[in-house]
Amino acid sequence: MIKHVLRSGVIWEGDWMEAPLEGGYSMAEVDGPYGLRKATWDMMGIEGLAAWYRPHLTRLTSLMALSSSVYLWNTAEGWARLDPEMRALGWELRTLIVWDKRTPPSMLGWKTIRTWPDQIEVCGFYQRGRPHFALSECIGSVWECSIAALSQEIIRLPGKVAHRGSEGDVRPALHPSQKPLLFAERMVQASTRPGDRVLVPFGGTCRIAVYLERLRRMEPEQARFYDTCELNADGKDYLGAVLGRMGEDAPARAGQLSLFGGK
């Protein structure tokens, strides 16, 4: 387990189940395997997804504050398998968020594929204990007010990316389905206050960490803190690129033009 200490938090390089975490987190984002059998670390299949996640969700629950929030990403079918696991651990579903990636057919080879493409991902928003915010604190934001009102509706957000591999601007993405920073911003702003701590057990391209590093740089008084874990199990050095742009001394080991814009 390698510990990378940055200004707003820590990125743990290795299996998050082995990271020496202290707990008391106000928010967590869980974006692990989907059981699609498309990578060596994702071969449990949809039938084995719940059993694979069970020890991870149990540990996650033990590390969360008594009043806290969890965002759980997966496919629609994967989320349906994991929702009973979350409920058994005492979490209550508040809202289901749908990410419409709007991937152009030309990017998917639509003339040759013999199946329906994966165009959406869903995110279950869970809470336990007293809600972190009151409705009056989020007037003016549809996203935040819908969460605070504890509605069981589906919130559908359009894809931010112009196509797979891009964030819709000059910055190339590291992952073909990399989530926009807009998600990180809205989750953090809806579910935390300045000074709170956020846990991301499956860091991927570290979107929460990237946003929180940017937030501290731009608005120091709004800083939150994080622990993100990245296994680098798929053979691509996302972590090297992220660390190289987040201020670590070692240069980036993979290419990405910018995670923050101008300094």
N, C-alpha and C positions, 0 to 999 in steps of 0.2 A: 504494500500500500504506500503510494507516494503522495505526499501532501504538498499542494501548491497554494501558497498563501497570497491572496491578492488584497486590494484595498477594501473591498466590501464583503469578502468572504473567503471560502476555501474550496478548491476543487480537489477532490480525492481521486487519484488515478488507481483504479483497481475495483474489486468486487465491493459494492456498497454495503453488503452484509457484514463485511469485515472492518468497515470504517469505524473508528472510536468516536461515535457521536454522543452528545450529551442530552439531547432532547429539549423539549419545550418550544417546538416550532409552532408558529401561528398558521402557516400555510405549507402545503406540499403540492408538487406537480409530479404525477406518475405517468411516464410515457415509455414503458418498457416493451417487451415483445408482443406481437399481435397474433402469433400462432399461424402465420401465413406460409411457413415453410419456404421462405425466400432467402434465408441466411442460416449459417451454421448455428447461431445462438437462438434461432427462432423456429426450431424444428419440433417443438412439443405438439404442434397442431392445435386446432381450435378445441378439440375434445380434452386436451391436457392442459389448457390454459389456466383454468381455475386452480388446479392442483399445483401448478408451477408458481403462480402468484401468491398462494396462501401464506407461506412463511414470510414473504416480502411484505405483504399487507399487514401481517401480524406485527412484524418489527416496526413498520412505519407507524402503526397505531400507537405502539408503546412510546414512540418518540414525540408524538404530537402533544401540544398543550391541551388542557381539558376543554377549552373553547377554541376550536381551530377549523380549518377548511382544507379540503383535498380536491384537486382536479385530476381526474382519471381518464386518460386518453386510450382509445382503441378503435377497432372497427366496430360497427354497430353490433355484429354478432359477438365479438369479443367482449364488449362492454356488457352485453346481456348476460354473459357467463360470469363476469366479475362482480356485477351488482349484488347478487346474493352474498358473496364473500364480504363485501363492504358492509352490508346491512347486519350480517352476523357479528361483525366487530363493533357494532354500535354507531355506525355512520348513517346519516339520513340523507337521501337524495333530495336536492333542492331544485336543480335545473339540469336539463340535458342540452349541451351546446353542440351545434353541428358546424363543422368546417367544410364548406364547399370549396374545394381546391381549384375548380374550374380549369382543369388541365385540358388544353386544346387537343382534339383528336389527333392532329398531326404529330404531337409529341408522343403519342401512344402507339403509333403504327396501326391506326384503326382499320386499315384495309387488310391487315394480315392477322390481327389477334382474333382468337376464337373464344373469347369470354368477355364479360362486362368488366370494364376497367374500374379500379378503385378510385372513385372521384370524391369521396367524402370520408372524414373521420369524425368520431363523436367524442365528447368530453363530458363525463358525469361530474357535476359539482356537488360535493358532499360537505356536510357540517356535522359537528357534534357539540353539545353544550349550547350556551347562549350565543345567538348570532353575534358576530364580531362588530357589525355596524347597525345602526338604526336607520329606518327608511329616510328620515329627515336629513341624514348626512350625505345622501347621494342623489338628491334631486337634480335633474338635468342630465343624467346619464341613463340611457335605456338599459344598458348592460348592468350597471351597478344596482339600479333600482329594482330590476327584475330579480336579481340575486337577493337583495335585502328583503324584498317582499316575499321571498321563499316560495315563489310560484313554481308549479310543476310543468310549465310550458316548455316548448322547445325554442331556443334562441338560435337562429340561423345566421351565420356570418359569411359574407362572400369571401372568396379567396383573395388574399393580398398579393400573392405571387402572380407574376405575369405568365410564367410557365415553369415547369419543373427545372430546377437548377438556377433560378433567378429570384431575387426579391423584388422585382419590379422596378429596380433602379440600377445604378452602375455597379452595385456590389454583387458579385457572384455568390450563390449559395454553396454551402459545403455538402449538403445532403439533397437528394432529389425531391424529398417531401419535407424540406426544412420549414418549420412553422414561422410565420412572421413575428417580428418583435411586438407587433400590436397585441398579440395574445398575451405575451409576458407582461406588457404594460397594463392591460386591463385586469388580468388576474391579480397582479400585485396591488394595484390601486383599489380594487374591489374588496380584497380580503386581508390586507395588512395595514398597519400604521407605521409611521417612521420609528425606526429602532427595532421592529419585529424581525424575526428570523424565518427563513424559507428553506425547505428541504427539497432537493430534487435527486431522488435515488438513481435515476437513469438519465444521465446528463445529456447524452447525444451531442448536439452542437452547442449545448450550454446556453440556450436562449434566455432563461431566467437570469443566469449569471451575467450575461452580456448586458441585459437591460439594467440590472442593478448597478453594474459598474458605470454605465452611462449615466444613470440617475444620480449617483453620488458625485460624478464629475460635474454634471450640470446643475444639480440642486442638492448641495451637501446636507441641508437641513432635512431633506426628505429621505435620507439614506436608510435602506434596509440591509440585512445581512443574510448570507446564504451558505449552505453546504451543498455542493453539487458533486456527484460521483460519476465517473466516466470509465468504462471498462475497455474501450477501444476494441471491442470484440469482433467488429466486422472487417478489420484489416485496414480501414482507412483512418488516417491520422487527423481526425477532426480536432482532437485536443491540442495537437501541436499548433494548428492554425489559430485556435481560440486563444491559447495562452500567449502566443506571439503578439496578439493585438490587445491583450488585456493588461499589458504592463510588466509581464514577467521578464527577467533579465535575458533568458535564453531566446534566441530568435525563433520565429515561426518555422515549423518544419514542413508546412504545407501552405498552399497559396490561398489567400483571401485578401482582397484589396483593402477593405475597411469594415470594421464592425461598429464604429462610432461616428463616422464622418470626420470632419476636420477637428484637429486638436484645439 
